[in-house]
């Protein structure tokens, strides 16, 4: 058996500061919770409906014995630039796409483990596999799930990316995280749309983070609440007391370049595919493409009080290549009259 201290020693060498381990036993309680949410339709189309795959580590690695969980902090205290109007991008999409950044560190850890143990079979996922990473992270002792449904890691709050490595070697298990929100419900009260209908339960259909990413028309009831957001929403995290005390990340890749975390709305609306790739191609938001961000930027422009907003929205309503974006511009203009 590999000791937890031995794992953490190697993880430090791989650039992973927050690491824990748990057994590869099924996530029985999590499966029941997911089944209840599925029954109510509280799911997104981006996760598999196969609950066995989501809750059984052996679904990704036959002979799985342990799951190593890693949390990579991403909080950087960068301010909002002057001038505008500008759009707001959630911190999770600042800097370089976290998927390859964290995956590379987990792959390095796997190589170090192979050298230490002599052999190792493993499977890595970084938000791109079936397993429920938050539940495994709690069981691996990384932290606890807050009432905003985010994993909260002591010292770093919920400003962390999660990655999992399922291995065929037994690792000493960490003590699971213990809930520590107490009576606090700041996140529940702060949600602009009431998506946190009760503590620990989010309705994705009302969550602004999901709404900024999904395709098609944004329902009119949510457009005002979007304010200046063009990708994601950090509100339920920003009000959390654990995040107010969070340490900054040492991962330089997650520092935004220039004003990429708060781009000019006019620029976002104008980007074609090639220009969008040049501007945002290395960010984790790039998968949504230019039209989804342009749609959100049009809504944000409609919400703004900028004197040039009507003129720009009029041009977009007439000439933008996307019918979806033109439609939102037309509706934004109607809302300002």
C-alpha angles and dihedrals in degrees: 000000000000113000121234090237090053091051092050092048090057092042090057089056089053093052094256112132100173113051136148139163140222137175122274091244115136120270095244099170092042091054091056091049092049092049090053091050092048090052089056094044093245094144138102125230091240098075127067118256089217102108093184090059092046095050104035118073088199087068088077100032128026110222093025113174105168142013120219113204125198131189119200114197117228107176114128118173097229120154132226112267123239124252127047159050089272136177126233121234121196116250092245088071097047119115122350121359105273095216097077092033094058094035091056091053092049090049090052089050089051091053091049090050091049090052091047097045101032093233138031137168113200147165123206129202130178107186088311104089136069101257120106099242098188094055091047091047091055091049090047091056099248094127143291136285112256128214088265088063092246125124110251115207118196109254095011104051115204094321092108138109117221131220132177134208117191111200138182093230126087116246127190107263123239122225109265121252119264123222111254107173092106112180094335115122101164092130094051092051095043099053105115094217104030091250089148092070090173132000111286093013124094126185103216091200089067098036112110092212090060093040092056090053104041121092129246130031121350107229111251092236091067101043097086091047090055088069105169097341116129098167129017131335129250100182099111089049098043093059095047112112091220090058093048087063097039121136118237120257121256091205104108093193089072095058109106118242113235111314096336090122091056109025125181109268093225090056094049091051093050099051118115120199096275094045091045090054091050091049102039106009095114094048126094088239092064092092091073094061131214102297098058091051091044090052090052092045090053090053090048090049090051089052092051127090094218113142093227095051097095093049093050094044090051091055092047092048090055105036115020110120093227117080089204092056092045090052093052091047091052091050092046089054091050090052092055096053 
